[in-house]
């Protein structure tokens, strides 16, 4: 595969839920969050009193949230609204994989997620759409080199 250069087109980055690509997806977003805890300590006796004003921070938890939006389609062959709502109603976590189109399919992100919410929008005389929100269920595997050619240390 030839090395790609320039800006990454959003249509090149896809997600699979339960082994099927999210079909007719118009957009998806991945949010990486850290829960933090503040630490306020008494400074050592030789430190100035103002040094006690500075708080330290620690990370107590990591989380990943994925949201996606898509168009409803009668002829859906990938993971559209019907597939996703059926996965939601089982109340079980689903396997989610993020990958680059036309790559060797090495995922840059993979793990179990719960379907936290789904919304359906059916406006008169316009496209029917849906949105889904997923939250990680346990540890997530990251392989950023699958997208950028760089590995995080």
N, C-alpha and C positions, 0 to 999 in steps of 0.2 A: 504494500500500500504506500502510495506517495505521501510524503510529509506535507501536511496542510499548513498554510501560513495565513496571516491576517486575522480578521475578526471571526469569532465563532458565530455561526448562524444558529439561532434558537431552535430551528427545525432539525438541526443535527443532533440535539440532545433529547433523548427519549427515556421514558420510564415504562417498566413492566410491572403489573400488579398481578400476583398469582400466576405468573408465567406467560401472560399475554400483554403485548404492548397496549397502552391506553389509546384506543382508536379515536380518530377525529378530534384529538386533543388540540385545543387552540393555544393553551399555555400551561406551564406548570412552574411552580416555585418551590425551592428547597430552602428552609430556614434552619440555621445551626445556632443553638442557644446554649448558654451556660448559666446555671444557678450559682450565685455567689453568696459568700458569707463574709461579713466584715469582722475584723479583729482589731480591737482597741486594747493596747497594752500600756502599762505604766513604763515610761522610759527609765533607763538606767540612771542612777543618781548623778552621774557626770554629764548627762545630756541636758539640754535646755528644756524648760517647761513646754515650750511650743512644739517640741518633737512629739508630744503626746497627742497633738491635734491631727496627726497623720495616721489614718487607719490603713491596715493591711487588708488584703482581700484574698480569699481562697475559693476555689471552685468545689462545689459539693455535688454537682450533677451536670451531665451533658444530655442534650436532647436534640432530635431532628424532627421537623414538621414538614410535610410535603402537602401542597395544595395543587389541584389541577382543575382545569375547566375544559369542557369539550362540547361538541355538537351531538345531539341525538341523531341516530341514523337507523332507518328500517333494515338496511342491508349490512349491519355491523358484522365484521368477521374477526375483529380484534377485541380488546377489552372495553366495550362501551358501557352505557348506563345499565343495561340489563345484567350484564356480567358482574358489574361492581355492586349493584344493589343486592344481588343474590349473595355475594361475598359478605356484604355488610350484615345481612340478616342472620348469618351463622354465628355472629358475635365472637369470631375467632380471628387471630392475627393472620395476616397474609404476607407472603414473601414479596418484597419490592426490590427492584433492581433499576439503577440508573445507568445508561450506557450511551455511547456515541454511535449514531447511524453510520453504517458502512465501515465500522472498525472491526477488530477481531472479536467484538462483542464482549470484551473484558469489561465488567462493570466498574464504574468509578465509585458507586455506592450500592450496598446491598444489606438487607436485614429484614427482620420481621417488623411489621407495623400493624396498628389497629386502625380501622376505618372509624375515625372519630365523628365525622358528619358527612352527609351528602345533601345537596340542595338541587332541586329541579326547577327550572324556569321555562314556562310555556306561554310566551306572549302571543296574542292574536296577530296573525299575518306576519310572523317572523320565525326565525329558527328556534327550535326547542333546544335548550342547553342544560347542562348539569355541572355541578362542581363537587369536588370531593376533598376532604381534609384527612390526612393520615398522621399518626404520631408513632414514633418508634416504640417498639416493645422489646427492650433489651438492647444489647450492644450492636452497633452498626459497623460494618466493614467499609473502609475507605481505601480506594486505590486511585489517588488523583492523577497518577501517571497515565491512566487510561484516557484522560482528556488532554493533559498538558505536556506530557513527556517528562514531568518533574515529579519527584517523590518527596513528600513531607518527611522531615526527620522528627 
